[in-house]
Amino acid sequence: MTTAVVVGSGPNGLAAALTLAAAGLQVRVIEAADELGGGIRSSELTLPGLVHDECSGMHPLVLCSAFAERFDLAGAGLTWRWAPAEFAHPLDDGRGGVAVRSVSETAAGLGKGGPGWQHTFGPLTERFGTISQEFLQPVLHIPRHPLHLARFGAYAGLPATLLARRFRTPEAQALFTGVAVHSFRPLDTLASSAIGVALTTAAHAFGWPVAEGGSAAIRDAILARAAEHGVQFETGRRVTSLDELGGPDLVMLDTSPAAAARIAGDRMPRHVHRAYLRYRHGPGAFKVDFAVEGGVPWAHEGSRSAGTVHLGGGVKEMAAAERDVAAGRMPARPFVLVGQQYLADKTRSAGDVHPLYAYAHVPAGFTGDATEAITARIEQFAPGFRDRIRATYVRSTTQMSRHNANYVAGDIVTGANDAWQLVFRPRPAPDPYATGVPGVSLCSAATPPGAGAHGMCGYNAAQRALARL
Ligand SMILES: Cc1cc2nc3c(=O)[nH]c(=O)nc-3n(C[C@H](O)[C@H](O)[C@H](O)COP(=O)(O)OP(=O)(O)OC[C@H]3O[C@@H](n4cnc5c(N)ncnc54)[C@H](O)[C@@H]3O)c2cc1C
């Protein structure tokens, strides 16, 4: 029987394992941590009964993922839940912007910024089913819908600060820019709009759902499907060399490129080894989970019903903060993403005490403590927040990479999203998953289409590996 070993059990490792097992291979997954799931884990980090997502919280791209569709994760027990609004961006004095599922309703709430929003995201949303199929695979392919892709590319290729000008009002401009900041890169650089355009359109097309019971429910659904195909698992074992794996026909590495180079050692062609060591990582994230009594008292009404709230002030302030973190300087007022998953999923709270998820963008390997900066940012837009905190759980950049070796120096998106790496990740090659070692593939978020708990890197890598086999 053809055998495969998958190293790492993040969403991409699990997607690769399930895809190979469904093709009839005998598959074993080896995971360094004591618990399976990588970026799709949830725990009671603060108080008993409060479910916090340890890494990924919102899942805009899962509903259009060919992997989730093919393996019917909903049929394996996964239930998606949506907050009343998808995301919001408060400004001072209770002003702000809010995005709901409907483009026209969102545009109507954005005053003079509304027409630009409607004109940009209306047509993209209508075509998002086909556009997402294009960008959830390696960039270098023959597109099936070139015109749709061209429309998406025309916006995605712009600097975010430039595209934001289309939206006219400070509220609408900040609302878009807050999503563009998910790319973790300076906002005046080429293609810094790409992730913002994709995620904003996804919000209008599918919403930004959360998994009922926590993101670990996504893992559990994949594991249920994997059990149907006899996939075996081993936890608490860090793989350091291919020699440990017993010579399977296929190896899938759900690791960073540098870790893949170390694991493959001399067997990897030198040019691939060099390229993997040169692969660039982005800035870091510093995460604080709070237990909050009575929820967050946002001054901006729209933020009270949004699953995700972006805190960064206006476009200029966000651009300056992102420039700082990219240059290795900690900004006084960093960009902070707040997740209010409990608004969508009541099972995560204990009575009126709710789990709140927040992380700041910080320089790679930041060694300071950003807890106060995050708390102060929330307090800025929600006076009285501090008084409602009942417990906190902190994960610094160092702890982030100890928790998961793929998050090098706290880089939670497994690689800088600069224009080059958006197209050629992890290196320029006809098959971006191939490592140059026969039978060995890289399948982590360092490969196309990049970060997110959609499993598409693992799914694509497994399909290519099967084709080569
Ligand atoms: C704080 C945070 C917030 C995020 N928010 C979101 C979000 O809201 N939405 C979203 O879609 N994405 C989000 N992400 C990103 C998302 O979690 C990742 O992009 C995704 O998990 C990447 O999946 P992966 O399978 O490539 O790797 P990972 O999920 O990182 O998993 C890799 C696994 O491999 C294991 N491993 C590594 N090396 C070895 C080895 N040598 N031997 C054995 N095992 C090994 C690791 O322990 C880990 O379990 C977030 C991430 C973080 C940390």
The ligand as an SDF file (V2000), in Angstrom:
LIG
                    3D

 53 58  0  0  0  0  0  0  0  0999 V2000
   -3.3230   34.6560   16.9030 C   0  0  0  0  0  0  0  0  0  0  0  0
   -3.6940   34.1520   15.5350 C   0  0  0  0  0  0  0  0  0  0  0  0
   -4.8400   34.6270   14.9210 C   0  0  0  0  0  0  0  0  0  0  0  0
   -5.2000   34.1720   13.6580 C   0  0  0  0  0  0  0  0  0  0  0  0
   -6.4010   34.5520   13.1230 N   0  0  0  0  0  0  0  0  0  0  0  0
   -6.8500   33.9610   12.0020 C   0  0  0  0  0  0  0  0  0  0  0  0
   -8.2040   34.1220   11.6000 C   0  0  0  0  0  0  0  0  0  0  0  0
   -9.0000   34.7750   12.2750 O   0  0  0  0  0  0  0  0  0  0  0  0
   -8.5960   33.5030   10.4570 N   0  0  0  0  0  0  0  0  0  0  0  0
   -7.7550   32.7070    9.7310 C   0  0  0  0  0  0  0  0  0  0  0  0
   -8.1730   32.1420    8.7220 O   0  0  0  0  0  0  0  0  0  0  0  0
   -6.4740   32.5250   10.1130 N   0  0  0  0  0  0  0  0  0  0  0  0
   -6.0130   33.1070   11.2340 C   0  0  0  0  0  0  0  0  0  0  0  0
   -4.7450   32.8560   11.6820 N   0  0  0  0  0  0  0  0  0  0  0  0
   -3.8040   32.1480   10.8010 C   0  0  0  0  0  0  0  0  0  0  0  0
   -4.0660   30.6550   10.7360 C   0  0  0  0  0  0  0  0  0  0  0  0
   -4.2120   30.1270   12.0280 O   0  0  0  0  0  0  0  0  0  0  0  0
   -2.8860   30.0170   10.0200 C   0  0  0  0  0  0  0  0  0  0  0  0
   -2.6790   30.6270    8.7640 O   0  0  0  0  0  0  0  0  0  0  0  0
   -3.1260   28.5240    9.8040 C   0  0  0  0  0  0  0  0  0  0  0  0
   -3.3100   27.8780   11.0350 O   0  0  0  0  0  0  0  0  0  0  0  0
   -1.9520   27.9270    9.0610 C   0  0  0  0  0  0  0  0  0  0  0  0
   -2.1550   26.5570    8.9740 O   0  0  0  0  0  0  0  0  0  0  0  0
   -0.9520   25.5390    8.7460 P   0  0  0  0  0  0  0  0  0  0  0  0
   -1.5390   24.1900    8.7030 O   0  0  0  0  0  0  0  0  0  0  0  0
   -0.1300   26.0090    7.6230 O   0  0  0  0  0  0  0  0  0  0  0  0
   -0.0100   25.6750   10.0200 O   0  0  0  0  0  0  0  0  0  0  0  0
   -0.2980   25.7380   11.5500 P   0  0  0  0  0  0  0  0  0  0  0  0
   -1.7260   25.8940   11.8440 O   0  0  0  0  0  0  0  0  0  0  0  0
    0.6400   26.7470   12.0470 O   0  0  0  0  0  0  0  0  0  0  0  0
    0.1280   24.2990   12.0730 O   0  0  0  0  0  0  0  0  0  0  0  0
    1.4150   23.7860   11.9410 C   0  0  0  0  0  0  0  0  0  0  0  0
    1.5040   22.5790   12.8610 C   0  0  0  0  0  0  0  0  0  0  0  0
    2.7060   21.8840   12.5770 O   0  0  0  0  0  0  0  0  0  0  0  0
    3.3360   21.5340   13.7900 C   0  0  0  0  0  0  0  0  0  0  0  0
    4.7620   21.3890   13.5200 N   0  0  0  0  0  0  0  0  0  0  0  0
    5.6070   22.3470   13.0670 C   0  0  0  0  0  0  0  0  0  0  0  0
    6.8550   21.8380   12.9370 N   0  0  0  0  0  0  0  0  0  0  0  0
    6.7820   20.5370   13.2890 C   0  0  0  0  0  0  0  0  0  0  0  0
    7.7410   19.4590   13.3530 C   0  0  0  0  0  0  0  0  0  0  0  0
    9.0150   19.6560   13.0150 N   0  0  0  0  0  0  0  0  0  0  0  0
    7.3290   18.2450   13.7750 N   0  0  0  0  0  0  0  0  0  0  0  0
    6.0200   18.0340   14.0970 C   0  0  0  0  0  0  0  0  0  0  0  0
    5.0790   19.0070   14.0610 N   0  0  0  0  0  0  0  0  0  0  0  0
    5.4560   20.2370   13.6550 C   0  0  0  0  0  0  0  0  0  0  0  0
    3.0070   22.6900   14.7100 C   0  0  0  0  0  0  0  0  0  0  0  0
    3.1310   22.3090   16.0800 O   0  0  0  0  0  0  0  0  0  0  0  0
    1.5670   22.9910   14.3240 C   0  0  0  0  0  0  0  0  0  0  0  0
    0.6530   22.2170   15.0610 O   0  0  0  0  0  0  0  0  0  0  0  0
   -4.3590   33.2650   12.9630 C   0  0  0  0  0  0  0  0  0  0  0  0
   -3.2110   32.7850   13.5790 C   0  0  0  0  0  0  0  0  0  0  0  0
   -2.8880   33.2030   14.8570 C   0  0  0  0  0  0  0  0  0  0  0  0
   -1.7000   32.6230   15.5530 C   0  0  0  0  0  0  0  0  0  0  0  0
  1  2  1  0
  2  3  1  0
  2 52  2  0
  3  4  2  0
  4  5  1  0
  4 50  1  0
  5  6  2  0
  6  7  1  0
  6 13  1  0
  7  8  2  0
  7  9  1  0
  9 10  1  0
 10 11  2  0
 10 12  1  0
 12 13  2  0
 13 14  1  0
 14 15  1  0
 14 50  1  0
 15 16  1  0
 16 17  1  0
 16 18  1  0
 18 19  1  0
 18 20  1  0
 20 21  1  0
 20 22  1  0
 22 23  1  0
 23 24  1  0
 24 25  2  0
 24 26  1  0
 24 27  1  0
 27 28  1  0
 28 29  2  0
 28 30  1  0
 28 31  1  0
 31 32  1  0
 32 33  1  0
 33 34  1  0
 33 48  1  0
 34 35  1  0
 35 36  1  0
 35 46  1  0
 36 37  1  0
 36 45  1  0
 37 38  2  0
 38 39  1  0
 39 40  1  0
 39 45  2  0
 40 41  1  0
 40 42  2  0
 42 43  1  0
 43 44  2  0
 44 45  1  0
 46 47  1  0
 46 48  1  0
 48 49  1  0
 50 51  2  0
 51 52  1  0
 52 53  1  0
M  END
$$$$
